[in-house]
Amino acid sequence: MTIAAITERPSGTRMWLYKRPFSVGHHDVLVLFDARTSGLFSSLWIDGTEVASDGTPASGPEAIRNHRLAATLPDGRELEIDAGYISMSNVGVAARLDGVLVHESHPGRKDDRATDRDRRARL
């Protein structure tokens, strides 16, 4: 989903809505993950305004990639969010401000699914 698609709402039945709030300076930041039967959809909110979104389908090669959300703060700094599944049933975010890690919802966690895929590929 691109920035232009922010007003489009995902289809499919909602299975879960994950919320990952945090602060960057004096800005309230929220990443929402809308897990639906049609895929995973994420949106980035800064101070109550939706500024970016991304989405992946429920199946296929594109389904496993992490979501990339980015925005420019009013002071000109760049906020980049790497968001996605960290297990089969949980999602997490890592936030970078001008390239420096400023927040991890699950510090040190990696995507367990990627490790499982790598292990299966070596067999």
Backbone as a ProteinNet text record, in pm:
[ID]
protein_1_A
[PRIMARY]
MTIAAITERPSGTRMWLYKRPFSVGHHDVLVLFDARTSGLFSSLWIDGTEVASDGTPASGPEAIRNHRLAATLPDGRELEIDAGYISMSNVGVAARLDGVLVHESHPGRKDDRATDRDRRARL
[TERTIARY]
85	0	90.4	61.1	142.8	78.6	150.3	95.5	-37.3	-46.1	-169.1	-286	-254.7	-360.5	-404.9	-358.7	-392.2	-542.9	-616.9	-761.4	-831.8	-764.7	-824.1	-820.6	-929.5	-933.9	-922.1	-848.7	-829	-958.8	-964.7	-1080.5	-1050.5	-1145	-1127.2	-1169.5	-1195.5	-1238.3	-1120.3	-1140.3	-1033.1	-1017.4	-890.5	-859.3	-802.1	-723	-661.2	-614.1	-616.5	-561.6	-452.9	-328.5	-215	-184.6	-149.2	-112.6	26.1	114.4	249.6	278.2	240.2	263.2	403	459.1	584.5	598.6	701	724.7	860.3	867.1	993.2	998.9	1085.4	1086.4	951.3	891.1	758.2	645.3	676.4	575.4	523.4	391.8	328.8	321.4	377.7	382.4	305.9	229.6	153.6	165.4	199.7	194.9	81.5	-13.7	-126	-102.9	-127.5	-123.9	-264.5	-322.6	-456.7	-442.1	-449	-436.9	-573.5	-583.2	-710.4	-691.6	-801.5	-792.8	-730.3	-732.4	-674.8	-527.9	-475.4	-335.8	-312	-190.2	-151.5	-134.6	-196.1	-191.1	-141	-47.5	7.4	-9	-16.9	-24.2	55.2	117.2	198.7	122.9	106.1	35.9	131.7	140.1	221.5	130.8	125.8	41.2	-102.8	-154.8	-294	-325.9	-222.9	-244.5	-177.2	-252.7	-195.2	-103.3	22.6	120.2	178.6	162.4	215.3	143.3	143.8	84.1	154	136.6	195	107.5	120.2	40.6	102.6	74.4	119.3	1.9	-3.6	-113.6	-101.2	-206.2	-207.6	-119.3	-91.6	-9.4	75.4	171.8	261	392.5	487.5	621	621.6	531.9	526.2	474.2	408.7	347.1	448.1	572.3	668.8	757.4	747.7	836.4	788.7	883.3	847.9	789.7	712.5	655.7	754.5	761.3	846.2	754.9	765.8	685.5	782.7	762.2	854.5	778.4	833.3	773.7	880.8	859.4	945.1	875.3	944.4	888.2	889.3	809.1	804.6	940.7	1032.5	1164.5	1262.1	1214	1295.6	1365.4	1359.1	1421.9	1337.9	1407.7	1341.5	1316.3	1190.8	1152.4	1124.2	1192.9	1173.3	1136.2	1033.6	984.5	998.4	1058.4	1063.1	965.2	860	751.9	713.1	682.8	638.2	628.6	600.1	586.2	720.5	717.4	835.4	814.5	693.4	659.8	535	481.1	361.4	238.1	242.9	122.9	149.4	265.9	295.6	373.5	355	423.3	507	607.1	692.8	740.3	797.5	849.8	989.3	1068.6	1196.8	1192.6	1219.6	1211.6	1350.1	1379.4	1506.2	1478.1	1550.1	1539.8	1671.8	1667.2	1788.2	1889.4	1838.5	1924.2	1968.2	1934.3	1974	1855	1876.3	1769.4	1725.7	1595.2	1542.1	1434.3	1383.5	1279.2	1272.3	1256.7	1223.9	1110.8	1002.3	891.5	929	1016.3	1061.3	1213.6	1287.1	1432.6	1502.8	1584.9	1664.3	1592.2	1460.3	1384.7	1406.4	1421.6	1428	1305.4	1279.8	1167	1197.8	1132.2	1153.2	1118	1023.3	984.1	1099.2	1179.4	1293.3	1395.3	1419.2	1512.5	1463.1	1332.9	1276.6	1291.6	1268.3	1283.7	1427.8	1523.6	1665.3	1702.2	1652.1	1681.6	1628.3	1505	1444.9	1520.7	1570.5	1642.5	1774.4	1834.2	1961.1	1943	1821.4	1797.2	1799.3
-116.3	0	123.6	219.9	340.3	451.9	563.4	679.9	721.5	712.6	751.9	662.4	541.9	446.6	454.5	554.8	564.7	565.7	630.4	639.2	508	415.3	286	201	134.6	48	-96.8	-177.5	-316.7	-396.1	-497.1	-586	-709.8	-798.3	-921.4	-903.3	-1013	-1011.9	-982.5	-892.4	-861	-978.1	-1020.3	-1125.1	-1065.3	-956.7	-894.5	-755.1	-664.9	-531.2	-512.1	-501.3	-480.1	-330.5	-281.8	-141.3	-135.4	-56.3	-39.9	109.6	167.5	310.4	335.1	450.2	494.9	644.5	703.9	848	870.1	974.8	1022.9	1171.4	1207.1	1344.7	1375.4	1483.7	1518.9	1471.7	1384.1	1332.4	1197.1	1181.7	1053.1	976.1	857.2	774.3	645.9	601.4	477.3	402.6	275.2	187.3	89	86.1	-7.4	-118	-241.2	-356.5	-412.3	-417.5	-471.2	-606.8	-715.9	-851.3	-897	-921.4	-960.6	-1088	-1148.3	-1268.8	-1239.9	-1116	-1078.8	-1037.6	-1018.1	-979.5	-898.6	-846	-761.5	-619.6	-525.1	-386	-303.6	-214.2	-132.1	15	95.8	240.1	309.1	420.1	500.5	628.6	655.8	774.3	857.2	985.6	1077.5	1188.9	1203.7	1304.6	1299.3	1176.5	1157.3	1167.6	1182.8	1192.9	1075.9	1007.5	898.1	956.4	909.2	966.7	865.2	736.3	635.1	503.2	418.5	286.4	188.2	60.9	-44.9	-167.5	-263.3	-384.3	-498.2	-619	-740.4	-836.9	-919.2	-1015	-1127.3	-1206.4	-1316.1	-1432.4	-1445.2	-1557.1	-1513.8	-1599	-1570	-1512.2	-1494.7	-1448.7	-1309.7	-1223.8	-1087.6	-1084.7	-1193.6	-1198.2	-1196.1	-1234.7	-1248.5	-1126.7	-1027.8	-912	-822.7	-753.6	-655.6	-531.4	-457.2	-331.8	-219.1	-126.5	-8.1	113.6	188.1	309.4	423.4	535.9	648.5	780.5	877.8	1012	1111.8	1235.4	1345.2	1419	1432.1	1505.7	1655.4	1735.3	1879.9	1949.3	1894.3	1957	1910.6	1828.2	1785.4	1650.8	1592.3	1462	1352.4	1247	1136.1	1021.3	978.7	864.6	747.9	636.2	515.4	401.2	327	216	87.9	-13.7	-149	-228	-282.1	-343.2	-476.5	-572.4	-701.2	-805.2	-927.6	-1037.7	-1070	-1095.1	-1143.1	-1287.5	-1338.2	-1478.2	-1507.1	-1625.4	-1659.7	-1581.5	-1522.5	-1454.7	-1318.3	-1260	-1129.9	-1044.2	-913.9	-819.4	-723.2	-665.5	-571	-461.4	-357	-245.2	-209.1	-158.9	-96.5	40.2	144.4	281.5	343.5	410.9	481.7	628.4	714.2	857.7	902	949.8	984.2	870.5	745.9	628.4	569.4	633.3	586.1	516.9	393.8	319.8	392.7	426.1	499	420.3	312.7	234.5	95.4	-5.7	-142.1	-188.9	-235.9	-283.9	-412.8	-491.2	-618	-623	-556.2	-543.9	-678	-678.8	-796.4	-907.5	-897	-1003.8	-997	-1111.2	-1124.5	-1202.9	-1204.7	-1279.9	-1428.7	-1500.1	-1643.1	-1719.4	-1669.2	-1738	-1740.3	-1633.6	-1630.3	-1735.9	-1752	-1854.1	-1992.5	-2017.5	-2146.4	-2171.2	-2068.3	-2082.5	-2115.4	-2046.5	-2070.6	-2214.1	-2259.5	-2394.1	-2498.1	-2479.5	-2572.9	-2571.8	-2455.6	-2444	-2521.5	-2534.1	-2605.4	-2756.1	-2805.4	-2950.4	-3014.4
0	0	0	-80	-87.5	-7.5	5.5	75.2	11.8	-120.5	-189.6	-150.6	-100.2	-67.8	77.6	151	292.7	315.1	228.1	247.9	214.8	145.3	115.7	241.8	270.2	387	340.9	416	376.1	379.4	293.1	289.5	372.9	383.6	459.6	604.7	668.4	807.5	899.2	995.2	1090.5	1186.7	1202.3	1299	1426.8	1410.9	1527.2	1490.5	1588.2	1569.8	1675.4	1629.2	1718.6	1724.8	1843.9	1861.5	1924	1865.3	1916.4	1934.4	2051.5	2075.9	2134.2	2103.6	2164.3	2139.2	2195.5	2177.8	2113.5	2032.7	1975.9	2009.9	2103.9	2152.7	2213.5	2170.3	2221.7	2130.3	2035.1	1941.9	1987.9	1987.3	2013.8	1882.8	1882.3	1761.4	1789	1689.8	1700.5	1568.7	1577.7	1461.2	1485.5	1393.8	1399.6	1297.5	1338.4	1248.2	1243.8	1127.3	1108.6	1039.8	1118	1063.8	1015.7	885.5	824.9	744.1	706.4	624.9	489.1	445.8	316.2	326.5	448.8	464.2	589.9	600.8	713.4	662.4	730.8	690.3	808.7	783.8	891.5	857.3	961.9	941.9	1052.1	1015.5	1105.6	1136.3	1265.5	1312.7	1395.5	1367.3	1446.5	1496.2	1627.6	1692.1	1641.8	1625.5	1587.9	1440.4	1355.2	1211.3	1140.4	1054.1	976.7	869.4	866.2	773.8	675.3	702.3	611.1	634.1	532.8	546.7	453.6	481.5	400.5	418.2	330.8	341.6	265.5	312.1	244.9	237.7	132	119.1	221.8	235.1	331.3	288.7	160.8	114.4	-4.9	-37.9	-149.2	-100.6	-192	-152.8	-89.3	-128.1	-74.6	69.9	112.9	245.4	359	333.1	443	464.3	378.1	395.2	509.4	571.3	673.9	608.7	685.1	637.1	663.4	571.4	584.2	588.9	697.7	715.6	742.2	677.5	695	690.4	763.3	766.3	807.4	767.5	809.7	922.2	1035.3	1148.5	1118.1	1188.4	1162.2	1171	1251.6	1264	1155.6	1061	947.9	967	1085.5	1106.1	1040.8	994.7	926.7	1023.6	1032.3	1113.8	1020.4	1043.6	963.8	1056.9	1018.8	1099.3	1018.7	1080	1025.1	1110.5	1049.4	1125.2	1064.2	1151	1100.1	1208.8	1164.3	1259	1324	1455.4	1527.5	1571.4	1554.5	1578	1495.9	1510.6	1433.5	1477.9	1597.7	1647.1	1709.8	1684.3	1743.2	1644.4	1656	1568	1650.8	1586.8	1656	1562.2	1621.9	1544	1593.2	1499.8	1531.1	1464	1541.3	1489.5	1486.8	1375.5	1361	1329.5	1397.3	1374.4	1314.9	1190.5	1116	1119.6	1106.1	1099.1	1231.7	1343.6	1476.4	1542.4	1589.8	1656.4	1782.9	1789.2	1905.6	1980.4	1920.6	1986.9	1926.2	2012.6	1972.5	2062.7	2005	2087.4	2159.6	2101.9	2159.5	2144	2231.9	2215.8	2193.7	2089	2058	1986	1968	1900.4	1751.3	1692.4	1547.7	1504.3	1376.4	1322.2	1331.6	1424.8	1441.6	1314.9	1237.4	1114.1	1016.7	1009.1	917.4	956.9	1086.3	1133.8	1095	1110.6	1071.8	922.4	839.4	694.2	659.8	722.9	697.3	735.4	848.6	895.9	797.2	749.4	653.8	522.5	480.8	353.8	357.1	474.8	485.7	486.6	512.2	518.4	381.8
[MASK]
+++++++++++++++++++++++++++++++++++++++++++++++++++++++++++++++++++++++++++++++++++++++++++++++++++++++++++++++++++++++++++

